[in-house]
Amino acid sequence: MKPKGGPFFRASVTLAGLLAGVGGAAAMGPTPAPPAPLAAQAPRLVVLDLPYDRVWANTLRALVDYPIERAADGVIVTRRVERAPRPDEAAFDRVAERVTVRLDDFGPRSTRIAVEVLAEGHRAGAWVPIADTEATARAVLDRVRAAQG
């Protein structure tokens, strides 16, 4: 016998059943930790209406000023590069950064790009991690966005 209702109705019923199951499971065990806040995640960009190969080539072109250590399988990793500190990094003599850009093809003509920056600052003869690298990651994403045309 054919089920009643169209595909939207069946999807709604399925979704309601899944939500009910999730609610019941949560009541039986400890509450899972909430996801990390958006600011703690790698900055992302979604490119629509361009094929993945073109987004990859444009992203490599955007990073031409960075020394590329590895570029394969949707991941671009730069070598560690030292630079002068920005005004907000005045506590350091020098800053060293390594940038990782990940491209994920997640549909026809849709690509997600995420940027992660690992940075260290040099002060008092030692390198210490710099936690706030969002400014650099956003600058890299801006270059990538501009390169997509």
C-alpha positions in Angstrom: 0.0 0.0 0.0 1.4 3.4 -0.9 1.9 5.8 2.1 -0.3 8.9 2.2 1.0 12.4 1.8 3.7 13.8 -0.5 7.4 13.8 -0.1 7.3 17.0 2.1 4.8 15.3 4.5 7.0 12.1 4.8 10.1 14.2 5.4 8.3 16.2 8.1 7.2 13.0 9.8 10.7 11.6 9.6 12.2 14.8 11.0 9.7 14.9 13.8 10.5 11.2 14.7 14.2 12.0 14.7 13.7 15.0 16.9 11.6 13.0 19.3 14.2 10.3 19.5 17.0 12.9 20.1 14.9 14.5 22.9 14.3 11.1 24.5 17.9 10.1 24.3 19.0 13.4 25.9 16.7 12.9 28.8 18.3 9.5 29.6 21.9 10.6 29.7 24.1 13.6 30.4 23.7 16.7 28.3 26.4 16.9 25.6 28.7 19.9 25.6 27.5 22.7 23.3 29.4 23.2 20.1 32.4 25.6 20.2 31.4 29.2 19.7 31.7 30.4 16.1 34.6 32.7 17.0 36.7 29.7 18.1 36.2 27.9 14.8 38.2 28.5 11.7 36.9 31.4 9.6 35.0 30.1 6.5 33.9 31.1 3.1 31.5 29.4 0.8 31.9 29.9 -2.9 28.9 29.2 -5.1 28.5 28.9 -8.8 32.1 28.0 -9.5 33.5 24.5 -10.1 35.8 23.2 -7.4 38.8 23.1 -9.8 38.4 26.8 -10.6 38.1 27.7 -6.9 41.2 25.6 -6.1 43.2 27.4 -8.9 42.0 30.9 -7.8 42.9 30.1 -4.2 46.4 29.1 -5.1 46.7 32.3 -7.1 45.5 34.3 -4.0 48.3 32.7 -1.9 51.0 33.4 -4.4 52.9 35.7 -1.9 53.0 32.9 0.7 55.6 30.1 0.5 53.6 27.0 -0.2 54.9 23.9 1.6 52.1 21.5 0.4 49.1 21.9 -2.0 47.2 18.6 -2.6 44.0 16.8 -1.7 42.1 20.1 -1.0 44.7 21.3 1.6 47.2 24.2 1.1 49.8 24.6 3.9 52.3 27.4 3.9 55.7 27.3 5.5 56.3 29.0 8.8 57.0 32.7 8.0 58.3 35.3 10.4 57.1 38.8 10.2 57.1 42.1 12.1 54.4 42.3 14.7 51.2 44.3 14.0 50.2 47.1 16.5 47.9 44.7 18.4 50.9 42.3 18.8 53.2 45.0 20.4 54.2 42.6 23.2 56.3 40.6 20.7 59.6 41.2 18.9 58.7 38.9 16.0 55.7 36.8 14.9 55.8 33.5 13.0 52.8 32.1 11.2 51.8 29.0 9.3 48.5 29.1 7.3 46.4 26.1 6.4 43.6 26.5 3.9 41.1 23.6 3.4 38.8 23.4 0.4 35.8 21.0 0.6 33.7 20.3 -2.5 30.2 19.8 -1.0 28.0 19.9 -4.1 27.8 20.9 -7.7 29.5 24.2 -8.0 29.8 24.7 -4.2 33.0 24.9 -2.3 33.7 25.6 1.4 37.0 27.2 2.3 38.3 27.3 5.8 41.5 29.0 7.0 43.4 28.1 10.1 46.5 30.1 11.3 49.0 28.8 13.8 51.0 31.7 15.2 53.8 32.2 17.8 55.2 35.4 19.1 58.8 35.9 20.2 59.5 37.8 23.4 62.1 37.5 26.1 64.1 34.9 24.1 61.2 32.4 23.7 58.4 31.6 21.3 55.0 31.6 22.8 51.7 30.6 21.1 49.4 33.4 20.0 45.7 32.4 20.5 44.0 35.2 18.6 44.8 34.6 14.9 41.4 35.6 13.5 42.7 38.9 12.0 45.3 36.9 9.9 42.7 34.3 8.9 40.2 36.9 7.8 42.9 38.7 5.8 43.7 35.4 4.0 40.0 34.8 3.4 39.6 38.3 2.0 42.4 37.6 -0.5 40.8 34.2 -1.5 37.4 35.9 -1.9 38.9 38.6 -4.1 40.7 36.0 -6.3 37.4 34.2 -7.0 36.3 37.3 -9.1 
